[in-house]
């Protein structure tokens, strides 16, 4: 008898606890989903480029490296080899890719790069900067000096740049813009 009474008391207590739990639940509590820890997934630039439909540009050919990279340039070297996203526009021959050899640091191989035009691409930062700087040229002309400044041993005209022309331009996209 004592056991039956004890079992009934235990059942009553468990029912009371369940009722308390049920009454404490609100709509917000019911809709709340348990938060699982979110694992950070690190994707490489190559995988990101594939997901975005952009071209990931790697050297077509490499020649043997010469020399050794000094320790003081390692940080700058790593920064310059980071891939950035952009679009290269060829102003002279629309739609034609640009192809060139490039090596910036000692110890790096001399690489043949081919960058397509008018499509999103991922290229190393140093290649993007190179495309900005090398794709422009200046037009020069002789400008006559003021006759009051003439001296007997000087030229009467000075060679000065009069215009800057661009063969193409690399335009950054996204966070690198």
N, C-alpha and C positions, 0 to 999 in steps of 0.2 A: 503494500500500500504506500509505504513511504516513497518507494521508487517511482510509482505511478504519479504520485503527487509532485515529486521533484521533476519528472519528465514534463508534466503539464506546466509547471512553473517556468521551466526552460523554454518550452514552446511559446508560452505567453510573452516572455521577455524577448525572444527573437522576433515575434510578430510586432511587438511594440517598437523595437529598434528599426525594423523594416518600414513601419509606418512613419517614424521620425525621418528616416532617410528619404522616403517618398515625398513627404511634405516639404522637405528642404529643397527639393529639386524645382527649379523654375524653368521657364522656356529657355532662358539664356544658358542655364546650366546644362540642359539637355542638348542644346545645339552646339555647345562647346565641344570641339574635338580635342582629343588628347594630342599635345604637341610633342612630336617626336624630334629628336635632335637632327638638324639638317646637316648633312655632310657636304662640304664644299667640294665641288668637282672642278679640277683645274684642267682646262682644255689647252692644247698647244695652239699656236697661231695657225699651223697647218690645218688642224681640225676645224678651227673657227672659220678659216677661209673656205673650206669645203662646205660647211653649213651655210655660209652666206652666199655661196656661188661665185666667190672671187677667185682669181688666179693667185696661187702661191708661187712666187718666182724664185727659182734656185739657179745657180750658175749652170750654163749648158756645158762648159768645159772648164777645167782647172789646170794650170801649169804648176810645176813644183814651186813651193815657197822658197824664198831666199831670206836669210837673216833670222833674227830672233826678236820677238817682241820685248821691249824693255818693261820692267815691272811697273814703272810709273805710268805707262800707257794702258795697263790692263783694264782699268775702270772705263776709260774713254772707248777702248776697243769693244768692250761688252755693250756699251751704250749704242755705239754706231752699228753693231750687228743686230740690234733689236728690229723686229719687223714692224712696219707701219703700213697703214692702208691708204690708198690714194688712187687717182686716175691720171694716167699720162695722156696728154693731148699733143699730137704732132701737127704743128701749124703748116709745115712745108709740104708734107706728103700725107694727107689725111688718111687715117686708118692704117698706115704702115708702121710696123713695130720698129723700135730703135734697138740697135745691137752695138755693143762696145765692150772693150776689155777694161778691167778696173782692178786695181790693188792699192789700198791706202796705207796699210801698216806693214812694217817688216815682219816676216814670219807668216804672212797671209799668202795664200796662193793667188796668182794672177788669174782672175775669173772672167769668162766670157758671159755677159749678161744680155738677155733679149727681153725687152719689156714691151708687151703689146699695148696698143693704143685704144683709148675710149672704152675701156672695161676696168672694173675695180680690180686692183692688184695689191698684194702684200709684198713689199720689197724691204731690204734692210734700210735703216735710216740713212746710212752713208750713200746709198744708191739714190735715194730720193733727193738728198741734198745735192749730189752730183748732177742729177738731171735738172735741178733748178739752176745751177751755176753754169754748166757747160752748154746749155741749150740757148744761150744768148750771145750776141755779138754786137759790137759797136761799129758805127759808121763814122769815119773821120773825114775832115775836110780842112783845107788851109784857110784860116781866118786872118785877115789883114790886121796888123797892129796899128794902134793909133800913131800917126806920123810924129807926134810930139815925143813919143817914147823911143823912137828909133835911135840907135847908136851905130857908129860906123862898122862895128864888127858883128852886128846881129842881123838875123834874117828879118825881112819885112813882114813875113807871114808866120803864124803859129799853127801847128797841127793840133787840132782839138777834136774831141768827139762831138758829133752833132746829133746822133740818134742811137737808140738801142733797139735791136730787133731780136725777136724770139723765134727759135726754130720749133720750140715745143715748151710745154710746162707740165710739171707734176703737181697736181692739186691734192692736198691731203683731205681725207674723209674722216669724220667722226672725232674722236678725242684728240687726234693728232693735228687737227685743223688749227 
